[in-house]
Amino acid sequence: MRRRALLAAFMALMAATASATFGLRPSAAEAAPATFTHPGVLVSRPQLDFVKGKVSSGAQPWTAAYNQMVASRYASLSRTPAPRATVECGSYSNPNNGCTDEREDAIAAYTDALIWYISGNAAYAQKSIALMDAWSATIRSHTNSNAPLQTGWAGSVWPRAAEIIKYTYSSWPNQARFATMLRDVYLPVVIPGSSSNGNWELSMMEAAVGISVFLEDRASYDRAITRFKARAAAYIYIAADGAQPKYPPVGGVDTRAELISYWQGQSTFVDGLSQETCRDFTHTGYGISAIGHIAETTRIQGEDLWPSLSERMRHALGFHTKFENGTAVPSNICGGSVVKGLGPVTEVAYNALANRLGIAMTNSRTYTESRRPQGTNNLFVAWETLTHASNPA
């Protein structure tokens, strides 16, 4: 084991020992809320009420976004859930034994929960429940190389649906079984984190945070937020970090040469560059999105990490959307060529930073507004123009 990894393990052991021996808790800045807010995973009741009002009055872009969602395959009331006891996902979902089914049933459950709240049509609440019940009665594990990421993606979306249904609909008899599924099947996989590319661990922490909110699990919430802070700081570079990015919180990246290799061979570091920028913008978008989702959940829960993340996130969004909008890539960035495809991932962060915090974000605004309504990436991002565009709540 390398010296830095050994030191990290020693410090973690000492912290755990101190906590067990002396009853110490994380600092107030890292502590779970004394009382969890529900619904409180990515969207809150005031946010949902804002959206409901905008849709009922036909206002844009929310009405177009709502119609987009209702017209999608995820909103079909005739959808048949396809649960499996074991979901097997290899690299790039090959093999794909239940991977797409699980992710898309989770998105469908969230879609139906949103339609229920906005329209008041109970058939959608019941459909959301049917999807969640089918999986909670069946799934027992995830296997193969992409199991942690798959668990993170699906585990990020299930709690969004469950929070809305549990706290706004009158009856869900099997909600305890669903909670058991999250606690026993999903949380043990995602909570330890990952030494793989940053988007993996960020998605896994998003799942861990959302599940912890639903379960009102303070210890898991604290653990996930602590790891998230370390990974987010190591995923997006800003000049305040020094001459190079921060090392990832776990793994064998201990030297500058290893760090450059981990950053896809990039040795020039500029504000907003991510660990996966020179891989492609799609995977970078996954990481940026997960950071935004977690920050938004912490805001709802009363901690609000947006101010502390604002420098990294405003630069990350501005840097990547600038190239998406057509700016030429300079030769010192990824050899002068990038693979675009950031995806529908900017609404949550743009609303938090530009609208709530008042940060000027010209490139991000151009990208975000030109792509409305932003729909779904069919993995873990869904309907964020609807839920977060100019949402002040």
C-alpha positions as CSV (number, residue, x, y, z in Angstrom):
1,M,0.0,0.0,0.0
2,R,1.4,3.4,-0.9
3,R,2.2,5.9,1.8
4,R,-0.7,8.3,1.0
5,A,-3.2,5.5,0.9
6,L,-1.8,4.1,4.2
7,L,-2.1,7.5,5.8
8,A,-5.7,7.8,4.7
9,A,-6.5,4.4,6.0
10,F,-4.8,5.2,9.3
11,M,-6.7,8.5,9.7
12,A,-10.0,6.9,8.9
13,L,-9.3,4.2,11.5
14,M,-8.4,6.9,14.1
15,A,-11.6,8.9,13.3
16,A,-13.7,5.8,13.6
17,T,-12.1,4.8,16.9
18,A,-12.5,8.3,18.3
19,S,-16.2,8.4,17.3
20,A,-16.8,5.0,18.8
21,T,-14.9,5.7,22.0
22,F,-15.8,9.3,22.7
23,G,-19.2,9.6,20.9
24,L,-17.8,12.3,18.6
25,R,-19.9,13.4,15.6
26,P,-18.9,15.1,12.4
27,S,-18.6,18.9,12.5
28,A,-21.8,20.9,12.1
29,A,-20.9,21.6,8.5
30,E,-20.9,17.8,7.8
31,A,-23.7,16.7,10.1
32,A,-27.0,15.3,8.9
33,P,-30.0,17.6,9.6
34,A,-31.7,17.2,13.0
35,T,-34.9,16.6,11.1
36,F,-35.0,15.5,7.5
37,T,-37.2,17.4,5.1
38,H,-39.6,15.4,2.9
39,P,-40.0,15.3,0.0
40,G,-36.4,16.1,0.0
41,V,-34.3,14.3,-2.7
42,L,-33.5,16.7,-5.5
43,V,-37.0,18.3,-5.4
44,S,-38.9,19.7,-2.4
45,R,-42.6,20.3,-2.0
46,P,-42.2,24.1,-2.5
47,Q,-40.4,23.4,-5.7
48,L,-43.1,21.0,-6.8
49,D,-45.8,23.5,-6.0
50,F,-44.0,26.2,-8.0
51,V,-43.9,23.8,-11.0
52,K,-47.5,22.8,-10.6
53,G,-48.6,26.4,-10.6
54,K,-46.6,27.2,-13.7
55,V,-48.0,24.2,-15.6
56,S,-51.5,24.9,-14.6
57,S,-51.2,28.5,-16.0
58,G,-49.6,27.3,-19.2
59,A,-46.3,29.1,-18.5
60,Q,-43.1,28.3,-20.4
61,P,-40.8,26.5,-20.4
62,W,-42.5,24.4,-17.7
63,T,-45.6,23.5,-19.8
64,A,-43.5,22.4,-22.8
65,A,-41.3,20.4,-20.4
66,Y,-44.3,18.8,-18.7
67,N,-45.8,17.9,-22.1
68,Q,-42.5,16.4,-23.1
69,M,-42.5,14.2,-20.0
70,V,-46.1,13.1,-20.4
71,A,-45.5,12.1,-24.0
72,S,-42.4,10.0,-23.1
73,R,-42.5,6.3,-22.9
74,Y,-41.8,6.6,-19.2
75,A,-45.2,8.0,-18.5
76,S,-47.2,5.1,-20.0
77,L,-49.8,3.7,-17.6
78,S,-49.5,0.4,-19.5
79,R,-45.8,0.0,-18.7
80,T,-45.0,-3.5,-17.4
81,P,-42.2,-3.5,-14.9
82,A,-39.3,-5.9,-15.6
83,P,-37.7,-6.7,-12.2
84,R,-35.0,-9.3,-11.8
85,A,-33.5,-10.9,-8.7
86,T,-30.0,-10.3,-10.0
87,V,-29.2,-7.4,-12.3
88,E,-26.0,-8.2,-14.3
89,C,-24.2,-5.3,-15.9
90,G,-20.8,-5.6,-17.5
91,S,-18.6,-2.8,-18.9
92,Y,-20.8,-0.4,-20.9
93,S,-23.7,-2.7,-19.9
94,N,-22.4,-5.7,-21.8
95,P,-23.9,-8.0,-20.7
96,N,-27.1,-6.2,-20.1
97,N,-29.2,-8.5,-18.0
98,G,-31.8,-6.1,-16.5
99,C,-29.6,-3.0,-16.5
100,T,-31.7,-0.9,-18.9
101,D,-34.9,-2.3,-17.4
102,E,-33.9,-1.3,-13.9
103,R,-32.8,2.2,-14.8
104,E,-35.8,2.9,-16.9
105,D,-38.3,1.5,-14.5
106,A,-36.8,3.8,-11.9
107,I,-37.1,6.8,-14.2
108,A,-40.7,5.8,-15.0
109,A,-41.5,5.6,-11.3
110,Y,-40.1,9.1,-10.8
111,T,-41.9,10.4,-14.0
112,D,-45.2,9.0,-12.7
113,A,-44.7,10.5,-9.3
114,L,-44.1,14.0,-10.9
115,I,-47.2,13.6,-13.1
116,W,-49.2,12.6,-10.0
117,Y,-48.2,15.7,-8.1
118,I,-48.6,18.1,-10.9
119,S,-51.9,16.7,-12.4
120,G,-53.5,15.2,-9.3
121,N,-54.3,12.1,-11.3
122,A,-54.0,9.2,-8.8
123,A,-53.5,6.6,-11.6
124,Y,-49.9,7.9,-11.9
125,A,-49.2,7.6,-8.2
126,Q,-50.5,4.0,-8.3
127,K,-48.4,3.3,-11.4
128,S,-45.3,4.7,-9.6
129,I,-46.1,2.5,-6.6
130,A,-46.6,-0.6,-8.9
131,L,-43.1,-0.1,-10.4
132,M,-41.4,0.3,-7.0
133,D,-43.3,-2.6,-5.5
134,A,-42.3,-4.9,-8.4
135,W,-38.7,-4.2,-7.9
136,S,-38.7,-4.3,-4.1
137,A,-40.4,-7.7,-4.2
138,T,-37.7,-9.1,-6.5
139,I,-34.3,-7.6,-6.6
140,R,-31.6,-9.0,-4.4
141,S,-28.2,-8.0,-6.0
142,H,-26.2,-6.4,-8.8
143,T,-23.3,-8.3,-10.3
144,N,-20.4,-7.9,-12.9
145,S,-18.0,-5.0,-13.4
146,N,-20.5,-2.2,-13.8
147,A,-22.5,-3.2,-10.7
148,P,-21.4,-0.3,-8.5
149,L,-22.3,2.3,-11.2
150,Q,-25.6,0.6,-12.1
151,T,-26.5,0.6,-8.4
152,G,-25.6,4.2,-8.2
153,W,-27.6,5.3,-11.2
154,A,-30.8,3.4,-10.3
155,G,-30.2,4.1,-6.6
156,S,-30.2,7.8,-7.4
157,V,-33.6,7.8,-9.0
158,W,-35.6,5.4,-6.8
159,P,-35.5,7.7,-3.7
160,R,-36.8,10.7,-5.8
161,A,-39.9,8.8,-6.7
162,A,-40.3,7.3,-3.3
163,E,-40.0,10.6,-1.5
164,I,-42.8,12.2,-3.6
165,I,-45.1,9.2,-3.2
166,K,-44.6,8.6,0.5
167,Y,-45.1,12.2,1.5
168,T,-47.8,13.3,-0.9
169,Y,-49.9,10.3,-1.7
170,S,-52.4,8.7,0.7
171,S,-51.5,5.0,0.7
172,W,-48.4,2.9,-0.1
173,P,-48.7,-0.4,1.9
174,N,-45.4,-1.8,0.7
175,Q,-43.2,1.3,1.5
176,A,-41.4,-0.5,4.3
177,R,-40.4,-3.3,1.9
178,F,-39.1,-0.7,-0.6
179,A,-37.1,0.9,2.3
180,T,-35.6,-2.5,3.0
181,M,-34.6,-2.9,-0.6
182,L,-32.8,0.5,-0.5
183,R,-31.1,-0.4,2.8
184,D,-30.1,-4.0,1.9
185,V,-29.5,-4.1,-1.8
186,Y,-28.4,-0.5,-2.8
187,L,-26.8,1.2,0.2
188,P,-24.1,-1.4,1.0
189,V,-22.9,-1.2,-2.6
190,V,-22.7,2.6,-3.0
191,I,-21.7,3.8,0.4
192,P,-18.1,2.6,0.3
193,G,-17.4,4.7,-2.8
194,S,-15.1,3.8,-5.7
195,S,-11.6,4.4,-6.9
196,S,-12.7,4.3,-10.5
197,N,-13.3,7.5,-12.6
198,G,-14.9,10.3,-10.7
199,N,-18.4,10.0,-12.3
200,W,-18.7,6.6,-10.7
201,E,-18.1,7.7,-7.2
202,L,-20.2,10.9,-7.6
203,S,-23.2,8.9,-8.8
204,M,-22.7,6.4,-6.0
205,M,-22.6,9.2,-3.5
206,E,-25.7,10.7,-5.0
207,A,-27.5,7.4,-4.5
208,A,-26.1,7.1,-0.9
209,V,-27.3,10.6,0.0
210,G,-30.8,10.2,-1.5
211,I,-31.2,6.8,0.1
212,S,-30.1,8.2,3.4
213,V,-32.7,10.9,3.3
214,F,-35.5,8.5,2.5
215,L,-34.3,6.1,5.3
216,E,-33.5,9.0,7.6
217,D,-30.2,7.4,8.2
218,R,-28.0,10.1,9.7
219,A,-24.8,8.1,9.9
220,S,-24.9,7.1,6.2
221,Y,-25.8,10.7,5.2
222,D,-22.8,12.0,7.0
223,R,-20.5,9.4,5.6
224,A,-21.7,10.0,2.0
225,I,-21.4,13.8,2.3
226,T,-17.9,13.5,3.6
227,R,-16.8,11.3,0.7
228,F,-18.7,13.5,-1.7
229,K,-16.9,16.6,-0.7
230,A,-13.5,15.0,-1.2
231,R,-14.4,13.6,-4.6
232,A,-16.0,16.8,-5.9
233,A,-12.9,18.7,-5.0
234,A,-10.8,16.2,-6.8
235,Y,-13.0,16.0,-9.9
236,I,-13.1,19.7,-10.9
237,Y,-9.9,21.8,-10.9
238,I,-9.7,25.5,-10.0
239,A,-6.6,27.6,-9.7
240,A,-7.0,27.8,-5.9
241,D,-6.1,24.1,-5.8
242,G,-2.5,25.0,-6.7
243,A,-0.4,23.8,-9.6
244,Q,-2.3,20.6,-10.1
245,P,-5.7,19.0,-9.1
246,K,-6.3,17.4,-5.7
247,Y,-5.6,13.7,-5.5
248,P,-8.7,11.5,-5.5
249,P,-9.8,10.4,-2.0
250,V,-9.0,6.7,-2.6
251,G,-7.0,4.6,-5.0
252,G,-3.4,4.4,-6.1
253,V,-3.0,7.9,-7.7
254,D,-0.1,9.3,-5.6
255,T,2.3,11.1,-7.9
256,R,2.0,13.9,-10.5
257,A,2.7,11.4,-13.3
258,E,-0.1,9.1,-12.1
259,L,-2.4,12.1,-11.7
260,I,-1.8,13.3,-15.3
261,S,-2.6,9.7,-16.5
262,Y,-5.7,9.7,-14.4
263,W,-6.7,13.0,-16.0
264,Q,-6.6,11.4,-19.4
265,G,-3.1,12.6,-20.1
266,Q,-3.9,16.3,-19.6
267,S,-1.0,18.1,-18.0
268,T,-2.2,21.7,-18.3
269,F,-4.8,22.6,-15.7
270,V,-7.3,25.5,-16.1
271,D,-10.3,26.6,-14.2
272,G,-13.3,24.2,-14.8
273,L,-11.4,21.3,-16.3
274,S,-12.6,18.0,-15.0
275,Q,-10.9,14.7,-14.4
276,E,-12.8,13.3,-17.4
277,T,-12.9,16.2,-19.8
278,C,-10.4,14.7,-22.1
279,R,-12.2,11.4,-22.0
280,D,-15.4,12.8,-23.3
281,F,-18.0,15.4,-22.2
282,T,-20.7,12.8,-21.7
283,H,-19.0,11.1,-18.8
284,T,-18.0,14.6,-17.5
285,G,-21.7,15.5,-17.6
286,Y,-22.5,12.5,-15.4
287,G,-20.1,13.8,-12.8
288,I,-21.2,17.4,-13.0
289,S,-24.9,16.3,-12.8
290,A,-24.3,14.2,-9.7
291,I,-22.5,17.1,-8.0
292,G,-25.5,19.3,-8.7
293,H,-28.0,16.8,-7.5
294,I,-26.3,16.2,-4.2
295,A,-25.8,20.0,-3.6
296,E,-29.5,20.6,-4.3
297,T,-30.5,17.8,-1.9
298,T,-28.3,19.3,0.8
299,R,-29.9,22.7,0.2
300,I,-33.3,21.2,0.7
301,Q,-32.0,19.5,3.9
302,G,-30.7,22.7,5.3
303,E,-27.0,22.3,4.8
304,D,-26.7,23.9,1.4
305,L,-23.3,23.1,-0.2
306,W,-23.9,25.3,-3.2
307,P,-21.9,28.3,-1.8
308,S,-18.9,26.1,-1.1
309,L,-19.1,24.4,-4.5
310,S,-19.9,27.6,-6.5
311,E,-16.4,28.3,-7.8
312,R,-15.9,24.7,-9.1
313,M,-19.3,24.4,-10.6
314,R,-19.5,27.7,-12.3
315,H,-16.1,27.2,-13.9
316,A,-17.0,23.6,-14.8
317,L,-20.2,24.6,-16.5
318,G,-18.8,27.6,-18.2
319,F,-15.7,25.7,-19.5
320,H,-17.6,22.8,-21.0
321,T,-20.6,24.7,-22.3
322,K,-18.3,27.2,-24.0
323,F,-17.0,24.4,-26.3
324,E,-20.5,22.9,-26.6
325,N,-21.6,26.3,-27.9
326,G,-19.0,26.4,-30.6
327,T,-15.8,27.9,-29.2
328,A,-12.7,26.4,-30.7
329,V,-10.7,24.1,-28.4
330,P,-7.2,25.4,-27.8
331,S,-4.3,23.1,-28.4
332,N,-3.3,22.9,-24.7
333,I,-6.7,21.3,-23.9
334,C,-7.0,17.6,-24.7
335,G,-4.6,18.1,-27.7
336,G,-7.0,20.6,-29.3
337,S,-9.9,18.1,-29.7
338,V,-12.8,17.1,-27.4
339,V,-15.7,14.7,-27.7
340,K,-18.8,16.7,-27.0
341,G,-22.1,15.5,-25.7
342,L,-22.5,17.1,-22.2
343,G,-26.2,16.2,-22.2
344,P,-29.3,17.5,-20.3
345,V,-27.4,18.2,-17.1
346,T,-27.2,21.9,-16.6
347,E,-30.6,23.1,-15.3
348,V,-30.1,22.3,-11.6
349,A,-26.7,23.9,-11.3
350,Y,-27.6,26.8,-13.5
351,N,-30.6,27.7,-11.4
352,A,-28.7,27.4,-8.2
353,L,-25.7,29.4,-9.3
354,A,-27.1,32.0,-11.7
355,N,-30.6,32.5,-10.3
356,R,-30.2,31.9,-6.6
357,L,-26.6,33.1,-6.1
358,G,-26.6,35.7,-8.8
359,I,-23.4,34.5,-10.6
360,A,-23.1,35.6,-14.2
361,M,-22.9,32.5,-16.4
362,T,-23.2,33.5,-20.1
363,N,-22.0,30.3,-21.7
364,S,-24.1,28.1,-19.4
365,R,-27.2,30.3,-20.0
366,T,-26.8,30.0,-23.8
367,Y,-26.4,26.2,-23.6
368,T,-29.2,25.7,-21.1
369,E,-31.8,27.9,-22.7
370,S,-31.1,26.7,-26.3
371,R,-31.7,23.1,-25.2
372,R,-35.0,23.5,-23.4
373,P,-36.8,21.5,-22.5
374,Q,-34.0,19.3,-21.3
375,G,-35.4,15.8,-21.0
376,T,-33.6,12.6,-19.8
377,N,-30.4,10.8,-20.5
378,N,-32.2,7.5,-19.8
379,L,-29.7,6.8,-17.0
380,F,-30.3,9.0,-14.0
381,V,-31.1,12.5,-15.3
382,A,-34.7,13.3,-16.0
383,W,-37.0,16.3,-16.6
384,E,-34.9,19.1,-15.0
385,T,-36.2,21.9,-17.1
386,L,-39.5,21.1,-15.6
387,T,-38.3,20.8,-12.0
388,H,-35.6,23.4,-11.8
389,A,-35.8,26.0,-14.5
390,S,-35.9,29.4,-12.8
391,N,-37.4,27.7,-9.7
392,P,-36.9,30.0,-6.7
393,A,-38.2,27.6,-4.1
